[in-house]
Amino acid sequence: MTVLLTETELKVAELAADATAIEAIAEKLGIAAGDAAGLLETVYRKLGPGER
């Protein structure tokens, strides 16, 4: 199965995989912490529980 992530979702996922805090992810990407958290939730939904 192919899962397509946006460029921003991919960046969020990569930073989260390195145990970067949501606040730090948001700062690095220049977005609000709530937006970063929402993007990470979207990544989890797209990948599904077996892919995390």
PDBQT receptor file of N, H, CA, C and O in Angstrom, charges set to zero:
ATOM      1  N   MET A   1       0.839  -1.173   0.000  1.00  0.00    +0.000 N 
ATOM      2  CA  MET A   1       0.000   0.000   0.000  1.00  0.00    +0.000 C 
ATOM      3  C   MET A   1       0.887   1.240   0.000  1.00  0.00    +0.000 C 
ATOM      4  O   MET A   1       1.842   1.320   0.773  1.00  0.00    +0.000 OA
ATOM      5  N   THR A   2       0.584   2.189  -0.846  1.00  0.00    +0.000 N 
ATOM      6  H   THR A   2      -0.192   2.123  -1.474  1.00  0.00    +0.000 HD
ATOM      7  CA  THR A   2       1.340   3.424  -0.923  1.00  0.00    +0.000 C 
ATOM      8  C   THR A   2       0.621   4.505  -0.138  1.00  0.00    +0.000 C 
ATOM      9  O   THR A   2      -0.571   4.744  -0.335  1.00  0.00    +0.000 OA
ATOM     10  N   VAL A   3       1.352   5.151   0.750  1.00  0.00    +0.000 N 
ATOM     11  H   VAL A   3       2.319   4.957   0.910  1.00  0.00    +0.000 HD
ATOM     12  CA  VAL A   3       0.802   6.252   1.542  1.00  0.00    +0.000 C 
ATOM     13  C   VAL A   3       1.524   7.520   1.119  1.00  0.00    +0.000 C 
ATOM     14  O   VAL A   3       2.753   7.588   1.146  1.00  0.00    +0.000 OA
ATOM     15  N   LEU A   4       0.750   8.522   0.729  1.00  0.00    +0.000 N 
ATOM     16  H   LEU A   4      -0.249   8.467   0.707  1.00  0.00    +0.000 HD
ATOM     17  CA  LEU A   4       1.344   9.777   0.316  1.00  0.00    +0.000 C 
ATOM     18  C   LEU A   4       1.232  10.806   1.431  1.00  0.00    +0.000 C 
ATOM     19  O   LEU A   4       0.139  11.112   1.907  1.00  0.00    +0.000 OA
ATOM     20  N   LEU A   5       2.378  11.334   1.838  1.00  0.00    +0.000 N 
ATOM     21  H   LEU A   5       3.267  11.086   1.451  1.00  0.00    +0.000 HD
ATOM     22  CA  LEU A   5       2.415  12.402   2.824  1.00  0.00    +0.000 C 
ATOM     23  C   LEU A   5       2.811  13.687   2.109  1.00  0.00    +0.000 C 
ATOM     24  O   LEU A   5       3.587  13.675   1.153  1.00  0.00    +0.000 OA
ATOM     25  N   THR A   6       2.260  14.795   2.596  1.00  0.00    +0.000 N 
ATOM     26  H   THR A   6       1.630  14.804   3.373  1.00  0.00    +0.000 HD
ATOM     27  CA  THR A   6       2.695  16.072   2.052  1.00  0.00    +0.000 C 
ATOM     28  C   THR A   6       4.119  16.324   2.533  1.00  0.00    +0.000 C 
ATOM     29  O   THR A   6       4.610  15.652   3.439  1.00  0.00    +0.000 OA
ATOM     30  N   GLU A   7       4.766  17.291   1.920  1.00  0.00    +0.000 N 
ATOM     31  H   GLU A   7       4.366  17.838   1.184  1.00  0.00    +0.000 HD
ATOM     32  CA  GLU A   7       6.133  17.630   2.321  1.00  0.00    +0.000 C 
ATOM     33  C   GLU A   7       6.189  18.021   3.795  1.00  0.00    +0.000 C 
ATOM     34  O   GLU A   7       7.104  17.617   4.512  1.00  0.00    +0.000 OA
ATOM     35  N   THR A   8       5.218  18.802   4.246  1.00  0.00    +0.000 N 
ATOM     36  H   THR A   8       4.474  19.130   3.664  1.00  0.00    +0.000 HD
ATOM     37  CA  THR A   8       5.179  19.243   5.641  1.00  0.00    +0.000 C 
ATOM     38  C   THR A   8       4.913  18.066   6.571  1.00  0.00    +0.000 C 
ATOM     39  O   THR A   8       5.544  17.952   7.621  1.00  0.00    +0.000 OA
ATOM     40  N   GLU A   9       3.984  17.189   6.196  1.00  0.00    +0.000 N 
ATOM     41  H   GLU A   9       3.471  17.281   5.342  1.00  0.00    +0.000 HD
ATOM     42  CA  GLU A   9       3.709  16.005   7.012  1.00  0.00    +0.000 C 
ATOM     43  C   GLU A   9       4.955  15.149   7.144  1.00  0.00    +0.000 C 
ATOM     44  O   GLU A   9       5.241  14.630   8.222  1.00  0.00    +0.000 OA
ATOM     45  N   LEU A  10       5.694  14.999   6.064  1.00  0.00    +0.000 N 
ATOM     46  H   LEU A  10       5.461  15.422   5.187  1.00  0.00    +0.000 HD
ATOM     47  CA  LEU A  10       6.918  14.213   6.102  1.00  0.00    +0.000 C 
ATOM     48  C   LEU A  10       7.938  14.837   7.038  1.00  0.00    +0.000 C 
ATOM     49  O   LEU A  10       8.586  14.123   7.804  1.00  0.00    +0.000 OA
ATOM     50  N   LYS A  11       8.095  16.162   6.994  1.00  0.00    +0.000 N 
ATOM     51  H   LYS A  11       7.569  16.742   6.372  1.00  0.00    +0.000 HD
ATOM     52  CA  LYS A  11       9.029  16.836   7.900  1.00  0.00    +0.000 C 
ATOM     53  C   LYS A  11       8.622  16.642   9.349  1.00  0.00    +0.000 C 
ATOM     54  O   LYS A  11       9.463  16.369  10.205  1.00  0.00    +0.000 OA
ATOM     55  N   VAL A  12       7.325  16.785   9.629  1.00  0.00    +0.000 N 
ATOM     56  H   VAL A  12       6.641  17.007   8.934  1.00  0.00    +0.000 HD
ATOM     57  CA  VAL A  12       6.821  16.590  10.989  1.00  0.00    +0.000 C 
ATOM     58  C   VAL A  12       7.093  15.162  11.442  1.00  0.00    +0.000 C 
ATOM     59  O   VAL A  12       7.536  14.940  12.568  1.00  0.00    +0.000 OA
ATOM     60  N   ALA A  13       6.831  14.198  10.571  1.00  0.00    +0.000 N 
ATOM     61  H   ALA A  13       6.471  14.378   9.656  1.00  0.00    +0.000 HD
ATOM     62  CA  ALA A  13       7.049  12.793  10.922  1.00  0.00    +0.000 C 
ATOM     63  C   ALA A  13       8.524  12.514  11.203  1.00  0.00    +0.000 C 
ATOM     64  O   ALA A  13       8.855  11.807  12.156  1.00  0.00    +0.000 OA
ATOM     65  N   GLU A  14       9.400  13.062  10.383  1.00  0.00    +0.000 N 
ATOM     66  H   GLU A  14       9.131  13.636   9.609  1.00  0.00    +0.000 HD
ATOM     67  CA  GLU A  14      10.833  12.842  10.574  1.00  0.00    +0.000 C 
ATOM     68  C   GLU A  14      11.306  13.447  11.896  1.00  0.00    +0.000 C 
ATOM     69  O   GLU A  14      12.073  12.821  12.628  1.00  0.00    +0.000 OA
ATOM     70  N   LEU A  15      10.854  14.651  12.198  1.00  0.00    +0.000 N 
ATOM     71  H   LEU A  15      10.231  15.159  11.603  1.00  0.00    +0.000 HD
ATOM     72  CA  LEU A  15      11.242  15.290  13.457  1.00  0.00    +0.000 C 
ATOM     73  C   LEU A  15      10.678  14.529  14.651  1.00  0.00    +0.000 C 
ATOM     74  O   LEU A  15      11.368  14.352  15.655  1.00  0.00    +0.000 OA
ATOM     75  N   ALA A  16       9.444  14.083  14.552  1.00  0.00    +0.000 N 
ATOM     76  H   ALA A  16       8.884  14.226  13.736  1.00  0.00    +0.000 HD
ATOM     77  CA  ALA A  16       8.831  13.323  15.640  1.00  0.00    +0.000 C 
ATOM     78  C   ALA A  16       9.555  11.995  15.845  1.00  0.00    +0.000 C 
ATOM     79  O   ALA A  16       9.715  11.540  16.977  1.00  0.00    +0.000 OA
ATOM     80  N   ALA A  17       9.989  11.379  14.756  1.00  0.00    +0.000 N 
ATOM     81  H   ALA A  17       9.859  11.749  13.836  1.00  0.00    +0.000 HD
ATOM     82  CA  ALA A  17      10.726  10.109  14.859  1.00  0.00    +0.000 C 
ATOM     83  C   ALA A  17      12.052  10.294  15.585  1.00  0.00    +0.000 C 
ATOM     84  O   ALA A  17      12.583   9.351  16.172  1.00  0.00    +0.000 OA
ATOM     85  N   ASP A  18      12.586  11.516  15.544  1.00  0.00    +0.000 N 
ATOM     86  H   ASP A  18      12.155  12.282  15.067  1.00  0.00    +0.000 HD
ATOM     87  CA  ASP A  18      13.822  11.823  16.274  1.00  0.00    +0.000 C 
ATOM     88  C   ASP A  18      13.539  12.297  17.692  1.00  0.00    +0.000 C 
ATOM     89  O   ASP A  18      14.424  12.838  18.354  1.00  0.00    +0.000 OA
ATOM     90  N   ALA A  19      12.299  12.096  18.165  1.00  0.00    +0.000 N 
ATOM     91  H   ALA A  19      11.580  11.657  17.627  1.00  0.00    +0.000 HD
ATOM     92  CA  ALA A  19      11.863  12.465  19.518  1.00  0.00    +0.000 C 
ATOM     93  C   ALA A  19      11.895  13.974  19.747  1.00  0.00    +0.000 C 
ATOM     94  O   ALA A  19      12.151  14.436  20.859  1.00  0.00    +0.000 OA
ATOM     95  N   THR A  20      11.635  14.735  18.689  1.00  0.00    +0.000 N 
ATOM     96  H   THR A  20      11.427  14.360  17.786  1.00  0.00    +0.000 HD
ATOM     97  CA  THR A  20      11.560  16.184  18.812  1.00  0.00    +0.000 C 
ATOM     98  C   THR A  20      10.187  16.553  19.368  1.00  0.00    +0.000 C 
ATOM     99  O   THR A  20       9.168  16.047  18.899  1.00  0.00    +0.000 OA
ATOM    100  N   ALA A  21      10.160  17.429  20.360  1.00  0.00    +0.000 N 
ATOM    101  H   ALA A  21      10.988  17.840  20.742  1.00  0.00    +0.000 HD
ATOM    102  CA  ALA A  21       8.905  17.854  20.984  1.00  0.00    +0.000 C 
ATOM    103  C   ALA A  21       8.067  18.646  19.982  1.00  0.00    +0.000 C 
ATOM    104  O   ALA A  21       8.607  19.295  19.086  1.00  0.00    +0.000 OA
ATOM    105  N   ILE A  22       6.755  18.590  20.138  1.00  0.00    +0.000 N 
ATOM    106  H   ILE A  22       6.316  18.063  20.866  1.00  0.00    +0.000 HD
ATOM    107  CA  ILE A  22       5.837  19.298  19.253  1.00  0.00    +0.000 C 
ATOM    108  C   ILE A  22       6.178  20.784  19.176  1.00  0.00    +0.000 C 
ATOM    109  O   ILE A  22       6.154  21.374  18.096  1.00  0.00    +0.000 OA
ATOM    110  N   GLU A  23       6.491  21.382  20.313  1.00  0.00    +0.000 N 
ATOM    111  H   GLU A  23       6.510  20.903  21.190  1.00  0.00    +0.000 HD
ATOM    112  CA  GLU A  23       6.821  22.812  20.333  1.00  0.00    +0.000 C 
ATOM    113  C   GLU A  23       8.062  23.094  19.483  1.00  0.00    +0.000 C 
ATOM    114  O   GLU A  23       8.116  24.100  18.776  1.00  0.00    +0.000 OA
ATOM    115  N   ALA A  24       9.047  22.214  19.553  1.00  0.00    +0.000 N 
ATOM    116  H   ALA A  24       9.002  21.397  20.128  1.00  0.00    +0.000 HD
ATOM    117  CA  ALA A  24      10.273  22.382  18.769  1.00  0.00    +0.000 C 
ATOM    118  C   ALA A  24      10.002  22.147  17.285  1.00  0.00    +0.000 C 
ATOM    119  O   ALA A  24      10.566  22.833  16.432  1.00  0.00    +0.000 OA
ATOM    120  N   ILE A  25       9.149  21.188  16.980  1.00  0.00    +0.000 N 
ATOM    121  H   ILE A  25       8.690  20.631  17.673  1.00  0.00    +0.000 HD
ATOM    122  CA  ILE A  25       8.770  20.939  15.588  1.00  0.00    +0.000 C 
ATOM    123  C   ILE A  25       8.100  22.188  15.019  1.00  0.00    +0.000 C 
ATOM    124  O   ILE A  25       8.424  22.635  13.919  1.00  0.00    +0.000 OA
ATOM    125  N   ALA A  26       7.169  22.739  15.780  1.00  0.00    +0.000 N 
ATOM    126  H   ALA A  26       6.906  22.376  16.674  1.00  0.00    +0.000 HD
ATOM    127  CA  ALA A  26       6.449  23.932  15.342  1.00  0.00    +0.000 C 
ATOM    128  C   ALA A  26       7.416  25.087  15.095  1.00  0.00    +0.000 C 
ATOM    129  O   ALA A  26       7.314  25.789  14.089  1.00  0.00    +0.000 OA
ATOM    130  N   GLU A  27       8.345  25.276  16.010  1.00  0.00    +0.000 N 
ATOM    131  H   GLU A  27       8.428  24.706  16.828  1.00  0.00    +0.000 HD
ATOM    132  CA  GLU A  27       9.315  26.366  15.866  1.00  0.00    +0.000 C 
ATOM    133  C   GLU A  27      10.181  26.180  14.620  1.00  0.00    +0.000 C 
ATOM    134  O   GLU A  27      10.423  27.130  13.876  1.00  0.00    +0.000 OA
ATOM    135  N   LYS A  28      10.644  24.948  14.400  1.00  0.00    +0.000 N 
ATOM    136  H   LYS A  28      10.447  24.176  15.005  1.00  0.00    +0.000 HD
ATOM    137  CA  LYS A  28      11.494  24.672  13.239  1.00  0.00    +0.000 C 
ATOM    138  C   LYS A  28      10.760  24.909  11.925  1.00  0.00    +0.000 C 
ATOM    139  O   LYS A  28      11.358  25.338  10.939  1.00  0.00    +0.000 OA
ATOM    140  N   LEU A  29       9.455  24.624  11.919  1.00  0.00    +0.000 N 
ATOM    141  H   LEU A  29       8.969  24.275  12.720  1.00  0.00    +0.000 HD
ATOM    142  CA  LEU A  29       8.678  24.756  10.694  1.00  0.00    +0.000 C 
ATOM    143  C   LEU A  29       7.976  26.111  10.583  1.00  0.00    +0.000 C 
ATOM    144  O   LEU A  29       7.380  26.423   9.551  1.00  0.00    +0.000 OA
ATOM    145  N   GLY A  30       8.047  26.906  11.638  1.00  0.00    +0.000 N 
ATOM    146  H   GLY A  30       8.530  26.653  12.475  1.00  0.00    +0.000 HD
ATOM    147  CA  GLY A  30       7.414  28.218  11.615  1.00  0.00    +0.000 C 
ATOM    148  C   GLY A  30       5.902  28.164  11.645  1.00  0.00    +0.000 C 
ATOM    149  O   GLY A  30       5.230  28.987  11.022  1.00  0.00    +0.000 OA
ATOM    150  N   ILE A  31       5.359  27.180  12.379  1.00  0.00    +0.000 N 
ATOM    151  H   ILE A  31       5.905  26.512  12.884  1.00  0.00    +0.000 HD
ATOM    152  CA  ILE A  31       3.911  27.025  12.496  1.00  0.00    +0.000 C 
ATOM    153  C   ILE A  31       3.534  26.960  13.968  1.00  0.00    +0.000 C 
ATOM    154  O   ILE A  31       4.404  26.830  14.830  1.00  0.00    +0.000 OA
ATOM    155  N   ALA A  32       2.259  27.049  14.255  1.00  0.00    +0.000 N 
ATOM    156  H   ALA A  32       1.552  27.154  13.555  1.00  0.00    +0.000 HD
ATOM    157  CA  ALA A  32       1.772  26.953  15.632  1.00  0.00    +0.000 C 
ATOM    158  C   ALA A  32       1.891  25.517  16.136  1.00  0.00    +0.000 C 
ATOM    159  O   ALA A  32       1.819  24.565  15.358  1.00  0.00    +0.000 OA
ATOM    160  N   ALA A  33       2.073  25.375  17.443  1.00  0.00    +0.000 N 
ATOM    161  H   ALA A  33       2.132  26.147  18.075  1.00  0.00    +0.000 HD
ATOM    162  CA  ALA A  33       2.204  24.044  18.044  1.00  0.00    +0.000 C 
ATOM    163  C   ALA A  33       0.957  23.203  17.783  1.00  0.00    +0.000 C 
ATOM    164  O   ALA A  33       1.060  22.000  17.543  1.00  0.00    +0.000 OA
ATOM    165  N   GLY A  34      -0.212  23.824  17.829  1.00  0.00    +0.000 N 
ATOM    166  H   GLY A  34      -0.295  24.801  18.024  1.00  0.00    +0.000 HD
ATOM    167  CA  GLY A  34      -1.450  23.098  17.555  1.00  0.00    +0.000 C 
ATOM    168  C   GLY A  34      -1.501  22.569  16.130  1.00  0.00    +0.000 C 
ATOM    169  O   GLY A  34      -2.012  21.478  15.878  1.00  0.00    +0.000 OA
ATOM    170  N   ASP A  35      -0.964  23.355  15.201  1.00  0.00    +0.000 N 
ATOM    171  H   ASP A  35      -0.549  24.242  15.406  1.00  0.00    +0.000 HD
ATOM    172  CA  ASP A  35      -0.913  22.911  13.810  1.00  0.00    +0.000 C 
ATOM    173  C   ASP A  35       0.049  21.733  13.652  1.00  0.00    +0.000 C 
ATOM    174  O   ASP A  35      -0.238  20.782  12.925  1.00  0.00    +0.000 OA
ATOM    175  N   ALA A  36       1.184  21.804  14.334  1.00  0.00    +0.000 N 
ATOM    176  H   ALA A  36       1.417  22.576  14.925  1.00  0.00    +0.000 HD
ATOM    177  CA  ALA A  36       2.154  20.704  14.272  1.00  0.00    +0.000 C 
ATOM    178  C   ALA A  36       1.546  19.427  14.848  1.00  0.00    +0.000 C 
ATOM    179  O   ALA A  36       1.734  18.342  14.298  1.00  0.00    +0.000 OA
ATOM    180  N   ALA A  37       0.823  19.559  15.949  1.00  0.00    +0.000 N 
ATOM    181  H   ALA A  37       0.671  20.440  16.396  1.00  0.00    +0.000 HD
ATOM    182  CA  ALA A  37       0.168  18.397  16.554  1.00  0.00    +0.000 C 
ATOM    183  C   ALA A  37      -0.881  17.823  15.611  1.00  0.00    +0.000 C 
ATOM    184  O   ALA A  37      -1.007  16.605  15.480  1.00  0.00    +0.000 OA
ATOM    185  N   GLY A  38      -1.623  18.695  14.962  1.00  0.00    +0.000 N 
ATOM    186  H   GLY A  38      -1.521  19.684  15.069  1.00  0.00    +0.000 HD
ATOM    187  CA  GLY A  38      -2.638  18.238  13.999  1.00  0.00    +0.000 C 
ATOM    188  C   GLY A  38      -2.016  17.515  12.822  1.00  0.00    +0.000 C 
ATOM    189  O   GLY A  38      -2.541  16.505  12.354  1.00  0.00    +0.000 OA
ATOM    190  N   LEU A  39      -0.896  18.036  12.346  1.00  0.00    +0.000 N 
ATOM    191  H   LEU A  39      -0.469  18.856  12.727  1.00  0.00    +0.000 HD
ATOM    192  CA  LEU A  39      -0.193  17.373  11.239  1.00  0.00    +0.000 C 
ATOM    193  C   LEU A  39       0.303  15.994  11.660  1.00  0.00    +0.000 C 
ATOM    194  O   LEU A  39       0.231  15.040  10.885  1.00  0.00    +0.000 OA
ATOM    195  N   LEU A  40       0.802  15.893  12.879  1.00  0.00    +0.000 N 
ATOM    196  H   LEU A  40       0.861  16.668  13.508  1.00  0.00    +0.000 HD
ATOM    197  CA  LEU A  40       1.283  14.594  13.362  1.00  0.00    +0.000 C 
ATOM    198  C   LEU A  40       0.125  13.604  13.486  1.00  0.00    +0.000 C 
ATOM    199  O   LEU A  40       0.284  12.424  13.172  1.00  0.00    +0.000 OA
ATOM    200  N   GLU A  41      -1.026  14.071  13.938  1.00  0.00    +0.000 N 
ATOM    201  H   GLU A  41      -1.155  15.029  14.194  1.00  0.00    +0.000 HD
ATOM    202  CA  GLU A  41      -2.209  13.203  13.998  1.00  0.00    +0.000 C 
ATOM    203  C   GLU A  41      -2.590  12.721  12.602  1.00  0.00    +0.000 C 
ATOM    204  O   GLU A  41      -2.959  11.562  12.417  1.00  0.00    +0.000 OA
ATOM    205  N   THR A  42      -2.499  13.613  11.629  1.00  0.00    +0.000 N 
ATOM    206  H   THR A  42      -2.199  14.555  11.780  1.00  0.00    +0.000 HD
ATOM    207  CA  THR A  42      -2.806  13.242  10.240  1.00  0.00    +0.000 C 
ATOM    208  C   THR A  42      -1.839  12.165   9.747  1.00  0.00    +0.000 C 
ATOM    209  O   THR A  42      -2.244  11.213   9.081  1.00  0.00    +0.000 OA
ATOM    210  N   VAL A  43      -0.568  12.326  10.079  1.00  0.00    +0.000 N 
ATOM    211  H   VAL A  43      -0.239  13.100  10.620  1.00  0.00    +0.000 HD
ATOM    212  CA  VAL A  43       0.440  11.332   9.695  1.00  0.00    +0.000 C 
ATOM    213  C   VAL A  43       0.088   9.976  10.304  1.00  0.00    +0.000 C 
ATOM    214  O   VAL A  43       0.130   8.957   9.614  1.00  0.00    +0.000 OA
ATOM    215  N   TYR A  44      -0.258   9.957  11.595  1.00  0.00    +0.000 N 
ATOM    216  H   TYR A  44      -0.291  10.784  12.155  1.00  0.00    +0.000 HD
ATOM    217  CA  TYR A  44      -0.617   8.700  12.249  1.00  0.00    +0.000 C 
ATOM    218  C   TYR A  44      -1.822   8.060  11.570  1.00  0.00    +0.000 C 
ATOM    219  O   TYR A  44      -1.851   6.847  11.365  1.00  0.00    +0.000 OA
ATOM    220  N   ARG A  45      -2.820   8.876  11.219  1.00  0.00    +0.000 N 
ATOM    221  H   ARG A  45      -2.797   9.862  11.385  1.00  0.00    +0.000 HD
ATOM    222  CA  ARG A  45      -4.009   8.337  10.556  1.00  0.00    +0.000 C 
ATOM    223  C   ARG A  45      -3.664   7.761   9.189  1.00  0.00    +0.000 C 
ATOM    224  O   ARG A  45      -4.144   6.690   8.819  1.00  0.00    +0.000 OA
ATOM    225  N   LYS A  46      -2.834   8.473   8.448  1.00  0.00    +0.000 N 
ATOM    226  H   LYS A  46      -2.444   9.344   8.748  1.00  0.00    +0.000 HD
ATOM    227  CA  LYS A  46      -2.453   8.002   7.105  1.00  0.00    +0.000 C 
ATOM    228  C   LYS A  46      -1.637   6.722   7.172  1.00  0.00    +0.000 C 
ATOM    229  O   LYS A  46      -1.821   5.824   6.350  1.00  0.00    +0.000 OA
ATOM    230  N   LEU A  47      -0.737   6.632   8.142  1.00  0.00    +0.000 N 
ATOM    231  H   LEU A  47      -0.587   7.361   8.809  1.00  0.00    +0.000 HD
ATOM    232  CA  LEU A  47       0.124   5.461   8.227  1.00  0.00    +0.000 C 
ATOM    233  C   LEU A  47      -0.572   4.267   8.862  1.00  0.00    +0.000 C 
ATOM    234  O   LEU A  47      -0.239   3.121   8.562  1.00  0.00    +0.000 OA
ATOM    235  N   GLY A  48      -1.523   4.527   9.727  1.00  0.00    +0.000 N 
ATOM    236  H   GLY A  48      -1.793   5.458   9.971  1.00  0.00    +0.000 HD
ATOM    237  CA  GLY A  48      -2.234   3.455  10.404  1.00  0.00    +0.000 C 
ATOM    238  C   GLY A  48      -1.418   2.896  11.541  1.00  0.00    +0.000 C 
ATOM    239  O   GLY A  48      -0.202   3.078  11.582  1.00  0.00    +0.000 OA
ATOM    240  N   PRO A  49      -2.073   2.214  12.470  1.00  0.00    +0.000 N 
ATOM    241  CA  PRO A  49      -1.387   1.717  13.666  1.00  0.00    +0.000 C 
ATOM    242  C   PRO A  49      -0.290   0.706  13.388  1.00  0.00    +0.000 C 
ATOM    243  O   PRO A  49       0.674   0.626  14.150  1.00  0.00    +0.000 OA
ATOM    244  N   GLY A  50      -0.406  -0.056  12.333  1.00  0.00    +0.000 N 
ATOM    245  H   GLY A  50      -1.189   0.009  11.714  1.00  0.00    +0.000 HD
ATOM    246  CA  GLY A  50       0.619  -1.057  12.029  1.00  0.00    +0.000 C 
ATOM    247  C   GLY A  50       1.870  -0.475  11.419  1.00  0.00    +0.000 C 
ATOM    248  O   GLY A  50       2.872  -1.179  11.297  1.00  0.00    +0.000 OA
ATOM    249  N   GLU A  51       1.848   0.789  11.031  1.00  0.00    +0.000 N 
ATOM    250  H   GLU A  51       1.034   1.361  11.130  1.00  0.00    +0.000 HD
ATOM    251  CA  GLU A  51       2.972   1.407  10.347  1.00  0.00    +0.000 C 
ATOM    252  C   GLU A  51       3.762   2.368  11.220  1.00  0.00    +0.000 C 
ATOM    253  O   GLU A  51       4.772   2.906  10.767  1.00  0.00    +0.000 OA
ATOM    254  N   ARG A  52       3.343   2.598  12.441  1.00  0.00    +0.000 N 
ATOM    255  H   ARG A  52       2.522   2.161  12.809  1.00  0.00    +0.000 HD
ATOM    256  CA  ARG A  52       3.987   3.591  13.301  1.00  0.00    +0.000 C 
ATOM    257  C   ARG A  52       5.335   3.137  13.773  1.00  0.00    +0.000 C 
ATOM    258  O   ARG A  52       6.008   3.862  14.507  1.00  0.00    +0.000 OA
TER     259      ARG A  52
